[in-house]
Amino acid sequence: MPAYLRLLLSALIAFCFYGGWAFYANMAQTITTSQLYQIALVQASTSATITLGFTLLTEWSYQRFGKRCVSFAFVT
Protein backbone atom coordinates (compact mmCIF):
# COMPACT_ATOMS: atom_id res chain seq x y z
CA MET A 1 0.00 0.00 0.00
CA PRO A 2 1.44 3.40 -0.92
CA ALA A 3 2.39 5.74 1.91
CA TYR A 4 -0.09 8.46 0.93
CA LEU A 5 -2.92 5.93 1.01
CA ARG A 6 -1.92 4.78 4.50
CA LEU A 7 -1.90 8.43 5.61
CA LEU A 8 -5.35 9.16 4.23
CA LEU A 9 -6.83 5.88 5.40
CA SER A 10 -5.61 6.28 8.97
CA ALA A 11 -6.92 9.87 9.10
CA LEU A 12 -10.27 8.79 7.67
CA ILE A 13 -10.62 5.96 10.19
CA ALA A 14 -9.78 8.31 13.06
CA PHE A 15 -12.26 10.89 11.73
CA CYS A 16 -15.11 8.39 11.50
CA PHE A 17 -14.40 6.49 14.71
CA TYR A 18 -13.82 9.40 17.07
CA GLY A 19 -16.43 11.61 15.45
CA GLY A 20 -18.96 8.81 15.77
CA TRP A 21 -17.95 8.20 19.35
CA ALA A 22 -18.32 11.89 20.24
CA PHE A 23 -21.75 11.93 18.63
CA TYR A 24 -22.86 8.79 20.48
CA ALA A 25 -21.38 9.81 23.83
CA ASN A 26 -23.12 13.20 23.78
CA MET A 27 -26.53 12.06 22.53
CA ALA A 28 -27.84 11.72 26.09
CA GLN A 29 -26.89 15.29 26.97
CA THR A 30 -29.47 18.05 26.84
CA ILE A 31 -27.98 19.94 23.91
CA THR A 32 -29.36 20.95 20.55
CA THR A 33 -28.82 18.89 17.44
CA SER A 34 -26.58 21.54 15.91
CA GLN A 35 -24.38 21.53 19.01
CA LEU A 36 -24.21 17.75 18.84
CA TYR A 37 -23.02 17.88 15.22
CA GLN A 38 -20.53 20.61 16.09
CA ILE A 39 -19.07 18.55 18.94
CA ALA A 40 -18.76 15.50 16.69
CA LEU A 41 -17.17 17.51 13.87
CA VAL A 42 -14.63 19.18 16.16
CA GLN A 43 -13.65 15.84 17.72
CA ALA A 44 -13.46 14.13 14.33
CA SER A 45 -11.36 16.90 12.77
CA THR A 46 -8.99 17.06 15.72
CA SER A 47 -8.52 13.29 15.77
CA ALA A 48 -7.93 13.13 12.03
CA THR A 49 -5.38 15.96 12.15
CA ILE A 50 -3.44 14.46 15.05
CA THR A 51 -3.50 11.00 13.46
CA LEU A 52 -2.32 12.43 10.15
CA GLY A 53 0.53 14.27 11.87
CA PHE A 54 1.75 11.23 13.77
CA THR A 55 1.40 9.01 10.71
CA LEU A 56 3.43 11.50 8.67
CA LEU A 57 6.10 11.47 11.36
CA THR A 58 6.16 7.67 11.44
CA GLU A 59 6.36 7.37 7.64
CA TRP A 60 9.11 9.98 7.44
CA SER A 61 11.18 8.37 10.19
CA TYR A 62 10.77 4.93 8.66
CA GLN A 63 11.98 6.22 5.28
CA ARG A 64 14.87 8.02 6.94
CA PHE A 65 15.97 5.31 9.37
CA GLY A 66 14.31 2.18 7.98
CA LYS A 67 17.49 0.41 6.88
CA ARG A 68 19.23 0.92 10.20
CA CYS A 69 18.66 -0.83 13.50
CA VAL A 70 16.31 1.71 15.04
CA SER A 71 13.40 0.91 17.31
CA PHE A 72 10.16 2.57 16.27
CA ALA A 73 8.56 1.97 19.66
CA PHE A 74 9.24 5.55 20.76
CA VAL A 75 8.66 7.39 17.48
CA THR A 76 5.00 8.21 18.09
mmCIF file of the N, C-alpha and C atoms, coordinates in Angstrom:
data_MODEL
# 
_entry.id   MODEL 
# 
loop_
_atom_site.group_PDB 
_atom_site.id 
_atom_site.type_symbol 
_atom_site.label_atom_id 
_atom_site.label_alt_id 
_atom_site.label_comp_id 
_atom_site.label_asym_id 
_atom_site.label_entity_id 
_atom_site.label_seq_id 
_atom_site.pdbx_PDB_ins_code 
_atom_site.Cartn_x 
_atom_site.Cartn_y 
_atom_site.Cartn_z 
_atom_site.occupancy 
_atom_site.B_iso_or_equiv 
_atom_site.pdbx_formal_charge 
_atom_site.auth_seq_id 
_atom_site.auth_comp_id 
_atom_site.auth_asym_id 
_atom_site.auth_atom_id 
_atom_site.pdbx_PDB_model_num 
ATOM 1   N N  . MET A 1 1  ? 0.848   -1.178 0.000  1.00 0.00 ? 1  MET A N  1 
ATOM 2   C CA . MET A 1 1  ? 0.000   0.000  0.000  1.00 0.00 ? 1  MET A CA 1 
ATOM 3   C C  . MET A 1 1  ? 0.893   1.239  0.000  1.00 0.00 ? 1  MET A C  1 
ATOM 4   N N  . PRO A 1 2  ? 0.628   2.180  -0.880 1.00 0.00 ? 2  PRO A N  1 
ATOM 5   C CA . PRO A 1 2  ? 1.435   3.404  -0.918 1.00 0.00 ? 2  PRO A CA 1 
ATOM 6   C C  . PRO A 1 2  ? 1.307   4.209  0.374  1.00 0.00 ? 2  PRO A C  1 
ATOM 7   N N  . ALA A 1 3  ? 2.347   4.975  0.662  1.00 0.00 ? 3  ALA A N  1 
ATOM 8   C CA . ALA A 1 3  ? 2.389   5.742  1.910  1.00 0.00 ? 3  ALA A CA 1 
ATOM 9   C C  . ALA A 1 3  ? 1.253   6.761  1.988  1.00 0.00 ? 3  ALA A C  1 
ATOM 10  N N  . TYR A 1 4  ? 0.966   7.446  0.885  1.00 0.00 ? 4  TYR A N  1 
ATOM 11  C CA . TYR A 1 4  ? -0.088  8.462  0.925  1.00 0.00 ? 4  TYR A CA 1 
ATOM 12  C C  . TYR A 1 4  ? -1.453  7.831  1.216  1.00 0.00 ? 4  TYR A C  1 
ATOM 13  N N  . LEU A 1 5  ? -1.658  6.608  0.746  1.00 0.00 ? 5  LEU A N  1 
ATOM 14  C CA . LEU A 1 5  ? -2.922  5.925  1.006  1.00 0.00 ? 5  LEU A CA 1 
ATOM 15  C C  . LEU A 1 5  ? -3.031  5.520  2.476  1.00 0.00 ? 5  LEU A C  1 
ATOM 16  N N  . ARG A 1 6  ? -1.923  5.091  3.066  1.00 0.00 ? 6  ARG A N  1 
ATOM 17  C CA . ARG A 1 6  ? -1.915  4.782  4.503  1.00 0.00 ? 6  ARG A CA 1 
ATOM 18  C C  . ARG A 1 6  ? -2.219  6.030  5.319  1.00 0.00 ? 6  ARG A C  1 
ATOM 19  N N  . LEU A 1 7  ? -1.652  7.161  4.906  1.00 0.00 ? 7  LEU A N  1 
ATOM 20  C CA . LEU A 1 7  ? -1.901  8.426  5.607  1.00 0.00 ? 7  LEU A CA 1 
ATOM 21  C C  . LEU A 1 7  ? -3.383  8.796  5.568  1.00 0.00 ? 7  LEU A C  1 
ATOM 22  N N  . LEU A 1 8  ? -3.948  8.772  4.379  1.00 0.00 ? 8  LEU A N  1 
ATOM 23  C CA . LEU A 1 8  ? -5.352  9.160  4.228  1.00 0.00 ? 8  LEU A CA 1 
ATOM 24  C C  . LEU A 1 8  ? -6.297  8.171  4.899  1.00 0.00 ? 8  LEU A C  1 
ATOM 25  N N  . LEU A 1 9  ? -5.978  6.895  4.797  1.00 0.00 ? 9  LEU A N  1 
ATOM 26  C CA . LEU A 1 9  ? -6.831  5.881  5.399  1.00 0.00 ? 9  LEU A CA 1 
ATOM 27  C C  . LEU A 1 9  ? -6.832  5.974  6.923  1.00 0.00 ? 9  LEU A C  1 
ATOM 28  N N  . SER A 1 10 ? -5.666  6.172  7.507  1.00 0.00 ? 10 SER A N  1 
ATOM 29  C CA . SER A 1 10 ? -5.608  6.280  8.968  1.00 0.00 ? 10 SER A CA 1 
ATOM 30  C C  . SER A 1 10 ? -6.333  7.536  9.451  1.00 0.00 ? 10 SER A C  1 
ATOM 31  N N  . ALA A 1 11 ? -6.203  8.637  8.725  1.00 0.00 ? 11 ALA A N  1 
ATOM 32  C CA . ALA A 1 11 ? -6.917  9.865  9.102  1.00 0.00 ? 11 ALA A CA 1 
ATOM 33  C C  . ALA A 1 11 ? -8.427  9.694  8.944  1.00 0.00 ? 11 ALA A C  1 
ATOM 34  N N  . LEU A 1 12 ? -8.846  9.021  7.893  1.00 0.00 ? 12 LEU A N  1 
ATOM 35  C CA . LEU A 1 12 ? -10.274 8.793  7.671  1.00 0.00 ? 12 LEU A CA 1 
ATOM 36  C C  . LEU A 1 12 ? -10.869 7.891  8.752  1.00 0.00 ? 12 LEU A C  1 
ATOM 37  N N  . ILE A 1 13 ? -10.141 6.852  9.127  1.00 0.00 ? 13 ILE A N  1 
ATOM 38  C CA . ILE A 1 13 ? -10.618 5.959  10.188 1.00 0.00 ? 13 ILE A CA 1 
ATOM 39  C C  . ILE A 1 13 ? -10.731 6.718  11.509 1.00 0.00 ? 13 ILE A C  1 
ATOM 40  N N  . ALA A 1 14 ? -9.728  7.522  11.825 1.00 0.00 ? 14 ALA A N  1 
ATOM 41  C CA . ALA A 1 14 ? -9.781  8.313  13.064 1.00 0.00 ? 14 ALA A CA 1 
ATOM 42  C C  . ALA A 1 14 ? -10.945 9.296  13.024 1.00 0.00 ? 14 ALA A C  1 
ATOM 43  N N  . PHE A 1 15 ? -11.159 9.939  11.885 1.00 0.00 ? 15 PHE A N  1 
ATOM 44  C CA . PHE A 1 15 ? -12.259 10.894 11.734 1.00 0.00 ? 15 PHE A CA 1 
ATOM 45  C C  . PHE A 1 15 ? -13.601 10.217 11.999 1.00 0.00 ? 15 PHE A C  1 
ATOM 46  N N  . CYS A 1 16 ? -13.821 9.086  11.354 1.00 0.00 ? 16 CYS A N  1 
ATOM 47  C CA . CYS A 1 16 ? -15.107 8.394  11.498 1.00 0.00 ? 16 CYS A CA 1 
ATOM 48  C C  . CYS A 1 16 ? -15.296 7.811  12.896 1.00 0.00 ? 16 CYS A C  1 
ATOM 49  N N  . PHE A 1 17 ? -14.269 7.155  13.418 1.00 0.00 ? 17 PHE A N  1 
ATOM 50  C CA . PHE A 1 17 ? -14.405 6.491  14.711 1.00 0.00 ? 17 PHE A CA 1 
ATOM 51  C C  . PHE A 1 17 ? -14.607 7.493  15.843 1.00 0.00 ? 17 PHE A C  1 
ATOM 52  N N  . TYR A 1 18 ? -13.722 8.465  15.954 1.00 0.00 ? 18 TYR A N  1 
ATOM 53  C CA . TYR A 1 18 ? -13.816 9.399  17.074 1.00 0.00 ? 18 TYR A CA 1 
ATOM 54  C C  . TYR A 1 18 ? -14.955 10.402 16.907 1.00 0.00 ? 18 TYR A C  1 
ATOM 55  N N  . GLY A 1 19 ? -15.265 10.759 15.675 1.00 0.00 ? 19 GLY A N  1 
ATOM 56  C CA . GLY A 1 19 ? -16.434 11.608 15.454 1.00 0.00 ? 19 GLY A CA 1 
ATOM 57  C C  . GLY A 1 19 ? -17.722 10.886 15.809 1.00 0.00 ? 19 GLY A C  1 
ATOM 58  N N  . GLY A 1 20 ? -17.803 9.623  15.416 1.00 0.00 ? 20 GLY A N  1 
ATOM 59  C CA . GLY A 1 20 ? -18.962 8.809  15.771 1.00 0.00 ? 20 GLY A CA 1 
ATOM 60  C C  . GLY A 1 20 ? -19.080 8.598  17.266 1.00 0.00 ? 20 GLY A C  1 
ATOM 61  N N  . TRP A 1 21 ? -17.936 8.378  17.901 1.00 0.00 ? 21 TRP A N  1 
ATOM 62  C CA . TRP A 1 21 ? -17.947 8.199  19.348 1.00 0.00 ? 21 TRP A CA 1 
ATOM 63  C C  . TRP A 1 21 ? -18.394 9.484  20.058 1.00 0.00 ? 21 TRP A C  1 
ATOM 64  N N  . ALA A 1 22 ? -17.916 10.622 19.624 1.00 0.00 ? 22 ALA A N  1 
ATOM 65  C CA . ALA A 1 22 ? -18.320 11.891 20.242 1.00 0.00 ? 22 ALA A CA 1 
ATOM 66  C C  . ALA A 1 22 ? -19.817 12.124 20.056 1.00 0.00 ? 22 ALA A C  1 
ATOM 67  N N  . PHE A 1 23 ? -20.319 11.784 18.886 1.00 0.00 ? 23 PHE A N  1 
ATOM 68  C CA . PHE A 1 23 ? -21.753 11.927 18.630 1.00 0.00 ? 23 PHE A CA 1 
ATOM 69  C C  . PHE A 1 23 ? -22.552 11.025 19.565 1.00 0.00 ? 23 PHE A C  1 
ATOM 70  N N  . TYR A 1 24 ? -22.150 9.757  19.638 1.00 0.00 ? 24 TYR A N  1 
ATOM 71  C CA . TYR A 1 24 ? -22.859 8.788  20.481 1.00 0.00 ? 24 TYR A CA 1 
ATOM 72  C C  . TYR A 1 24 ? -22.769 9.148  21.966 1.00 0.00 ? 24 TYR A C  1 
ATOM 73  N N  . ALA A 1 25 ? -21.592 9.533  22.410 1.00 0.00 ? 25 ALA A N  1 
ATOM 74  C CA . ALA A 1 25 ? -21.385 9.811  23.831 1.00 0.00 ? 25 ALA A CA 1 
ATOM 75  C C  . ALA A 1 25 ? -22.150 11.046 24.295 1.00 0.00 ? 25 ALA A C  1 
ATOM 76  N N  . ASN A 1 26 ? -22.429 11.966 23.391 1.00 0.00 ? 26 ASN A N  1 
ATOM 77  C CA . ASN A 1 26 ? -23.115 13.201 23.775 1.00 0.00 ? 26 ASN A CA 1 
ATOM 78  C C  . ASN A 1 26 ? -24.595 13.212 23.416 1.00 0.00 ? 26 ASN A C  1 
ATOM 79  N N  . MET A 1 27 ? -25.116 12.105 22.893 1.00 0.00 ? 27 MET A N  1 
ATOM 80  C CA . MET A 1 27 ? -26.535 12.059 22.532 1.00 0.00 ? 27 MET A CA 1 
ATOM 81  C C  . MET A 1 27 ? -27.439 12.180 23.754 1.00 0.00 ? 27 MET A C  1 
ATOM 82  N N  . ALA A 1 28 ? -27.007 11.689 24.890 1.00 0.00 ? 28 ALA A N  1 
ATOM 83  C CA . ALA A 1 28 ? -27.840 11.717 26.091 1.00 0.00 ? 28 ALA A CA 1 
ATOM 84  C C  . ALA A 1 28 ? -27.851 13.087 26.764 1.00 0.00 ? 28 ALA A C  1 
ATOM 85  N N  . GLN A 1 29 ? -26.958 13.962 26.369 1.00 0.00 ? 29 GLN A N  1 
ATOM 86  C CA . GLN A 1 29 ? -26.889 15.293 26.968 1.00 0.00 ? 29 GLN A CA 1 
ATOM 87  C C  . GLN A 1 29 ? -28.043 16.156 26.461 1.00 0.00 ? 29 GLN A C  1 
ATOM 88  N N  . THR A 1 30 ? -28.391 17.147 27.233 1.00 0.00 ? 30 THR A N  1 
ATOM 89  C CA . THR A 1 30 ? -29.469 18.053 26.836 1.00 0.00 ? 30 THR A CA 1 
ATOM 90  C C  . THR A 1 30 ? -28.886 19.219 26.042 1.00 0.00 ? 30 THR A C  1 
ATOM 91  N N  . ILE A 1 31 ? -28.522 18.926 24.816 1.00 0.00 ? 31 ILE A N  1 
ATOM 92  C CA . ILE A 1 31 ? -27.976 19.943 23.913 1.00 0.00 ? 31 ILE A CA 1 
ATOM 93  C C  . ILE A 1 31 ? -28.760 19.880 22.606 1.00 0.00 ? 31 ILE A C  1 
ATOM 94  N N  . THR A 1 32 ? -28.644 20.925 21.824 1.00 0.00 ? 32 THR A N  1 
ATOM 95  C CA . THR A 1 32 ? -29.357 20.951 20.548 1.00 0.00 ? 32 THR A CA 1 
ATOM 96  C C  . THR A 1 32 ? -28.654 20.053 19.535 1.00 0.00 ? 32 THR A C  1 
ATOM 97  N N  . THR A 1 33 ? -29.376 19.748 18.483 1.00 0.00 ? 33 THR A N  1 
ATOM 98  C CA . THR A 1 33 ? -28.824 18.891 17.438 1.00 0.00 ? 33 THR A CA 1 
ATOM 99  C C  . THR A 1 33 ? -27.631 19.553 16.757 1.00 0.00 ? 33 THR A C  1 
ATOM 100 N N  . SER A 1 34 ? -27.705 20.852 16.547 1.00 0.00 ? 34 SER A N  1 
ATOM 101 C CA . SER A 1 34 ? -26.580 21.541 15.905 1.00 0.00 ? 34 SER A CA 1 
ATOM 102 C C  . SER A 1 34 ? -25.340 21.521 16.794 1.00 0.00 ? 34 SER A C  1 
ATOM 103 N N  . GLN A 1 35 ? -25.527 21.635 18.095 1.00 0.00 ? 35 GLN A N  1 
ATOM 104 C CA . GLN A 1 35 ? -24.381 21.534 19.006 1.00 0.00 ? 35 GLN A CA 1 
ATOM 105 C C  . GLN A 1 35 ? -23.798 20.126 18.993 1.00 0.00 ? 35 GLN A C  1 
ATOM 106 N N  . LEU A 1 36 ? -24.662 19.132 18.896 1.00 0.00 ? 36 LEU A N  1 
ATOM 107 C CA . LEU A 1 36 ? -24.208 17.746 18.839 1.00 0.00 ? 36 LEU A CA 1 
ATOM 108 C C  . LEU A 1 36 ? -23.356 17.508 17.596 1.00 0.00 ? 36 LEU A C  1 
ATOM 109 N N  . TYR A 1 37 ? -23.801 18.013 16.454 1.00 0.00 ? 37 TYR A N  1 
ATOM 110 C CA . TYR A 1 37 ? -23.018 17.881 15.221 1.00 0.00 ? 37 TYR A CA 1 
ATOM 111 C C  . TYR A 1 37 ? -21.708 18.663 15.312 1.00 0.00 ? 37 TYR A C  1 
ATOM 112 N N  . GLN A 1 38 ? -21.752 19.814 15.934 1.00 0.00 ? 38 GLN A N  1 
ATOM 113 C CA . GLN A 1 38 ? -20.535 20.613 16.088 1.00 0.00 ? 38 GLN A CA 1 
ATOM 114 C C  . GLN A 1 38 ? -19.518 19.883 16.962 1.00 0.00 ? 38 GLN A C  1 
ATOM 115 N N  . ILE A 1 39 ? -19.966 19.302 18.058 1.00 0.00 ? 39 ILE A N  1 
ATOM 116 C CA . ILE A 1 39 ? -19.075 18.549 18.938 1.00 0.00 ? 39 ILE A CA 1 
ATOM 117 C C  . ILE A 1 39 ? -18.441 17.386 18.181 1.00 0.00 ? 39 ILE A C  1 
ATOM 118 N N  . ALA A 1 40 ? -19.264 16.650 17.445 1.00 0.00 ? 40 ALA A N  1 
ATOM 119 C CA . ALA A 1 40 ? -18.758 15.501 16.694 1.00 0.00 ? 40 ALA A CA 1 
ATOM 120 C C  . ALA A 1 40 ? -17.770 15.934 15.612 1.00 0.00 ? 40 ALA A C  1 
ATOM 121 N N  . LEU A 1 41 ? -18.058 17.034 14.927 1.00 0.00 ? 41 LEU A N  1 
ATOM 122 C CA . LEU A 1 41 ? -17.169 17.514 13.869 1.00 0.00 ? 41 LEU A CA 1 
ATOM 123 C C  . LEU A 1 41 ? -15.841 18.004 14.424 1.00 0.00 ? 41 LEU A C  1 
ATOM 124 N N  . VAL A 1 42 ? -15.869 18.700 15.545 1.00 0.00 ? 42 VAL A N  1 
ATOM 125 C CA . VAL A 1 42 ? -14.627 19.176 16.164 1.00 0.00 ? 42 VAL A CA 1 
ATOM 126 C C  . VAL A 1 42 ? -13.773 17.994 16.610 1.00 0.00 ? 42 VAL A C  1 
ATOM 127 N N  . GLN A 1 43 ? -14.398 17.013 17.267 1.00 0.00 ? 43 GLN A N  1 
ATOM 128 C CA . GLN A 1 43 ? -13.651 15.839 17.720 1.00 0.00 ? 43 GLN A CA 1 
ATOM 129 C C  . GLN A 1 43 ? -13.094 15.060 16.535 1.00 0.00 ? 43 GLN A C  1 
ATOM 130 N N  . ALA A 1 44 ? -13.898 14.873 15.508 1.00 0.00 ? 44 ALA A N  1 
ATOM 131 C CA . ALA A 1 44 ? -13.460 14.127 14.331 1.00 0.00 ? 44 ALA A CA 1 
ATOM 132 C C  . ALA A 1 44 ? -12.307 14.836 13.626 1.00 0.00 ? 44 ALA A C  1 
ATOM 133 N N  . SER A 1 45 ? -12.417 16.137 13.453 1.00 0.00 ? 45 SER A N  1 
ATOM 134 C CA . SER A 1 45 ? -11.362 16.900 12.774 1.00 0.00 ? 45 SER A CA 1 
ATOM 135 C C  . SER A 1 45 ? -10.066 16.903 13.569 1.00 0.00 ? 45 SER A C  1 
ATOM 136 N N  . THR A 1 46 ? -10.180 17.071 14.872 1.00 0.00 ? 46 THR A N  1 
ATOM 137 C CA . THR A 1 46 ? -8.990  17.058 15.722 1.00 0.00 ? 46 THR A CA 1 
ATOM 138 C C  . THR A 1 46 ? -8.308  15.700 15.687 1.00 0.00 ? 46 THR A C  1 
ATOM 139 N N  . SER A 1 47 ? -9.083  14.641 15.795 1.00 0.00 ? 47 SER A N  1 
ATOM 140 C CA . SER A 1 47 ? -8.520  13.290 15.773 1.00 0.00 ? 47 SER A CA 1 
ATOM 141 C C  . SER A 1 47 ? -7.864  12.985 14.432 1.00 0.00 ? 47 SER A C  1 
ATOM 142 N N  . ALA A 1 48 ? -8.501  13.375 13.347 1.00 0.00 ? 48 ALA A N  1 
ATOM 143 C CA . ALA A 1 48 ? -7.929  13.128 12.025 1.00 0.00 ? 48 ALA A CA 1 
ATOM 144 C C  . ALA A 1 48 ? -6.632  13.907 11.833 1.00 0.00 ? 48 ALA A C  1 
ATOM 145 N N  . THR A 1 49 ? -6.588  15.145 12.293 1.00 0.00 ? 49 THR A N  1 
ATOM 146 C CA . THR A 1 49 ? -5.383  15.964 12.152 1.00 0.00 ? 49 THR A CA 1 
ATOM 147 C C  . THR A 1 49 ? -4.224  15.401 12.965 1.00 0.00 ? 49 THR A C  1 
ATOM 148 N N  . ILE A 1 50 ? -4.496  15.024 14.202 1.00 0.00 ? 50 ILE A N  1 
ATOM 149 C CA . ILE A 1 50 ? -3.440  14.465 15.051 1.00 0.00 ? 50 ILE A CA 1 
ATOM 150 C C  . ILE A 1 50 ? -2.952  13.133 14.487 1.00 0.00 ? 50 ILE A C  1 
ATOM 151 N N  . THR A 1 51 ? -3.877  12.286 14.048 1.00 0.00 ? 51 THR A N  1 
ATOM 152 C CA . THR A 1 51 ? -3.497  10.999 13.460 1.00 0.00 ? 51 THR A CA 1 
ATOM 153 C C  . THR A 1 51 ? -2.677  11.206 12.195 1.00 0.00 ? 51 THR A C  1 
ATOM 154 N N  . LEU A 1 52 ? -3.070  12.146 11.370 1.00 0.00 ? 52 LEU A N  1 
ATOM 155 C CA . LEU A 1 52 ? -2.319  12.434 10.150 1.00 0.00 ? 52 LEU A CA 1 
ATOM 156 C C  . LEU A 1 52 ? -0.912  12.915 10.476 1.00 0.00 ? 52 LEU A C  1 
ATOM 157 N N  . GLY A 1 53 ? -0.789  13.778 11.469 1.00 0.00 ? 53 GLY A N  1 
ATOM 158 C CA . GLY A 1 53 ? 0.533   14.272 11.869 1.00 0.00 ? 53 GLY A CA 1 
ATOM 159 C C  . GLY A 1 53 ? 1.446   13.166 12.372 1.00 0.00 ? 53 GLY A C  1 
ATOM 160 N N  . PHE A 1 54 ? 0.929   12.318 13.247 1.00 0.00 ? 54 PHE A N  1 
ATOM 161 C CA . PHE A 1 54 ? 1.751   11.231 13.768 1.00 0.00 ? 54 PHE A CA 1 
ATOM 162 C C  . PHE A 1 54 ? 2.068   10.189 12.698 1.00 0.00 ? 54 PHE A C  1 
ATOM 163 N N  . THR A 1 55 ? 1.134   9.951  11.790 1.00 0.00 ? 55 THR A N  1 
ATOM 164 C CA . THR A 1 55 ? 1.396   9.009  10.707 1.00 0.00 ? 55 THR A CA 1 
ATOM 165 C C  . THR A 1 55 ? 2.444   9.569  9.754  1.00 0.00 ? 55 THR A C  1 
ATOM 166 N N  . LEU A 1 56 ? 2.388   10.865 9.483  1.00 0.00 ? 56 LEU A N  1 
ATOM 167 C CA . LEU A 1 56 ? 3.432   11.496 8.666  1.00 0.00 ? 56 LEU A CA 1 
ATOM 168 C C  . LEU A 1 56 ? 4.798   11.365 9.325  1.00 0.00 ? 56 LEU A C  1 
ATOM 169 N N  . LEU A 1 57 ? 4.855   11.597 10.619 1.00 0.00 ? 57 LEU A N  1 
ATOM 170 C CA . LEU A 1 57 ? 6.104   11.466 11.362 1.00 0.00 ? 57 LEU A CA 1 
ATOM 171 C C  . LEU A 1 57 ? 6.634   10.033 11.319 1.00 0.00 ? 57 LEU A C  1 
ATOM 172 N N  . THR A 1 58 ? 5.752   9.076  11.482 1.00 0.00 ? 58 THR A N  1 
ATOM 173 C CA . THR A 1 58 ? 6.160   7.675  11.439 1.00 0.00 ? 58 THR A CA 1 
ATOM 174 C C  . THR A 1 58 ? 6.653   7.288  10.052 1.00 0.00 ? 58 THR A C  1 
ATOM 175 N N  . GLU A 1 59 ? 5.934   7.681  9.010  1.00 0.00 ? 59 GLU A N  1 
ATOM 176 C CA . GLU A 1 59 ? 6.355   7.368  7.640  1.00 0.00 ? 59 GLU A CA 1 
ATOM 177 C C  . GLU A 1 59 ? 7.699   8.024  7.316  1.00 0.00 ? 59 GLU A C  1 
ATOM 178 N N  . TRP A 1 60 ? 7.856   9.275  7.712  1.00 0.00 ? 60 TRP A N  1 
ATOM 179 C CA . TRP A 1 60 ? 9.108   9.979  7.444  1.00 0.00 ? 60 TRP A CA 1 
ATOM 180 C C  . TRP A 1 60 ? 10.273  9.307  8.161  1.00 0.00 ? 60 TRP A C  1 
ATOM 181 N N  . SER A 1 61 ? 10.083  8.978  9.431  1.00 0.00 ? 61 SER A N  1 
ATOM 182 C CA . SER A 1 61 ? 11.184  8.375  10.187 1.00 0.00 ? 61 SER A CA 1 
ATOM 183 C C  . SER A 1 61 ? 11.500  6.974  9.683  1.00 0.00 ? 61 SER A C  1 
ATOM 184 N N  . TYR A 1 62 ? 10.491  6.248  9.217  1.00 0.00 ? 62 TYR A N  1 
ATOM 185 C CA . TYR A 1 62 ? 10.766  4.926  8.657  1.00 0.00 ? 62 TYR A CA 1 
ATOM 186 C C  . TYR A 1 62 ? 11.562  5.046  7.363  1.00 0.00 ? 62 TYR A C  1 
ATOM 187 N N  . GLN A 1 63 ? 11.219  6.016  6.517  1.00 0.00 ? 63 GLN A N  1 
ATOM 188 C CA . GLN A 1 63 ? 11.980  6.218  5.283  1.00 0.00 ? 63 GLN A CA 1 
ATOM 189 C C  . GLN A 1 63 ? 13.396  6.680  5.580  1.00 0.00 ? 63 GLN A C  1 
ATOM 190 N N  . ARG A 1 64 ? 13.545  7.483  6.599  1.00 0.00 ? 64 ARG A N  1 
ATOM 191 C CA . ARG A 1 64 ? 14.868  8.017  6.941  1.00 0.00 ? 64 ARG A CA 1 
ATOM 192 C C  . ARG A 1 64 ? 15.747  6.995  7.643  1.00 0.00 ? 64 ARG A C  1 
ATOM 193 N N  . PHE A 1 65 ? 15.179  6.219  8.555  1.00 0.00 ? 65 PHE A N  1 
ATOM 194 C CA . PHE A 1 65 ? 15.973  5.309  9.370  1.00 0.00 ? 65 PHE A CA 1 
ATOM 195 C C  . PHE A 1 65 ? 15.619  3.840  9.148  1.00 0.00 ? 65 PHE A C  1 
ATOM 196 N N  . GLY A 1 66 ? 14.829  3.529  8.166  1.00 0.00 ? 66 GLY A N  1 
ATOM 197 C CA . GLY A 1 66 ? 14.313  2.180  7.979  1.00 0.00 ? 66 GLY A CA 1 
ATOM 198 C C  . GLY A 1 66 ? 15.360  1.103  7.784  1.00 0.00 ? 66 GLY A C  1 
ATOM 199 N N  . LYS A 1 67 ? 16.477  1.418  7.176  1.00 0.00 ? 67 LYS A N  1 
ATOM 200 C CA . LYS A 1 67 ? 17.485  0.415  6.882  1.00 0.00 ? 67 LYS A CA 1 
ATOM 201 C C  . LYS A 1 67 ? 18.487  0.242  8.013  1.00 0.00 ? 67 LYS A C  1 
ATOM 202 N N  . ARG A 1 68 ? 18.354  1.029  9.045  1.00 0.00 ? 68 ARG A N  1 
ATOM 203 C CA . ARG A 1 68 ? 19.232  0.915  10.204 1.00 0.00 ? 68 ARG A CA 1 
ATOM 204 C C  . ARG A 1 68 ? 18.509  0.187  11.323 1.00 0.00 ? 68 ARG A C  1 
ATOM 205 N N  . CYS A 1 69 ? 19.256  -0.174 12.329 1.00 0.00 ? 69 CYS A N  1 
ATOM 206 C CA . CYS A 1 69 ? 18.659  -0.828 13.501 1.00 0.00 ? 69 CYS A CA 1 
ATOM 207 C C  . CYS A 1 69 ? 18.141  0.244  14.451 1.00 0.00 ? 69 CYS A C  1 
ATOM 208 N N  . VAL A 1 70 ? 16.928  0.692  14.204 1.00 0.00 ? 70 VAL A N  1 
ATOM 209 C CA . VAL A 1 70 ? 16.314  1.715  15.037 1.00 0.00 ? 70 VAL A CA 1 
ATOM 210 C C  . VAL A 1 70 ? 14.966  1.182  15.504 1.00 0.00 ? 70 VAL A C  1 
ATOM 211 N N  . SER A 1 71 ? 14.689  1.338  16.772 1.00 0.00 ? 71 SER A N  1 
ATOM 212 C CA . SER A 1 71 ? 13.403  0.910  17.305 1.00 0.00 ? 71 SER A CA 1 
ATOM 213 C C  . SER A 1 71 ? 12.371  2.000  17.058 1.00 0.00 ? 71 SER A C  1 
ATOM 214 N N  . PHE A 1 72 ? 11.234  1.615  16.531 1.00 0.00 ? 72 PHE A N  1 
ATOM 215 C CA . PHE A 1 72 ? 10.164  2.568  16.275 1.00 0.00 ? 72 PHE A CA 1 
ATOM 216 C C  . PHE A 1 72 ? 9.153   2.611  17.414 1.00 0.00 ? 72 PHE A C  1 
ATOM 217 N N  . ALA A 1 73 ? 9.482   1.994  18.528 1.00 0.00 ? 73 ALA A N  1 
ATOM 218 C CA . ALA A 1 73 ? 8.559   1.970  19.660 1.00 0.00 ? 73 ALA A CA 1 
ATOM 219 C C  . ALA A 1 73 ? 8.348   3.360  20.243 1.00 0.00 ? 73 ALA A C  1 
ATOM 220 N N  . PHE A 1 74 ? 9.335   4.238  20.137 1.00 0.00 ? 74 PHE A N  1 
ATOM 221 C CA . PHE A 1 74 ? 9.240   5.553  20.763 1.00 0.00 ? 74 PHE A CA 1 
ATOM 222 C C  . PHE A 1 74 ? 9.107   6.683  19.751 1.00 0.00 ? 74 PHE A C  1 
ATOM 223 N N  . VAL A 1 75 ? 8.785   6.368  18.504 1.00 0.00 ? 75 VAL A N  1 
ATOM 224 C CA . VAL A 1 75 ? 8.664   7.395  17.475 1.00 0.00 ? 75 VAL A CA 1 
ATOM 225 C C  . VAL A 1 75 ? 7.380   8.190  17.677 1.00 0.00 ? 75 VAL A C  1 
ATOM 226 N N  . THR A 1 76 ? 6.287   7.510  17.938 1.00 0.00 ? 76 THR A N  1 
ATOM 227 C CA . THR A 1 76 ? 5.003   8.207  18.085 1.00 0.00 ? 76 THR A CA 1 
ATOM 228 C C  . THR A 1 76 ? 4.538   8.216  19.510 1.00 0.00 ? 76 THR A C  1 
# 
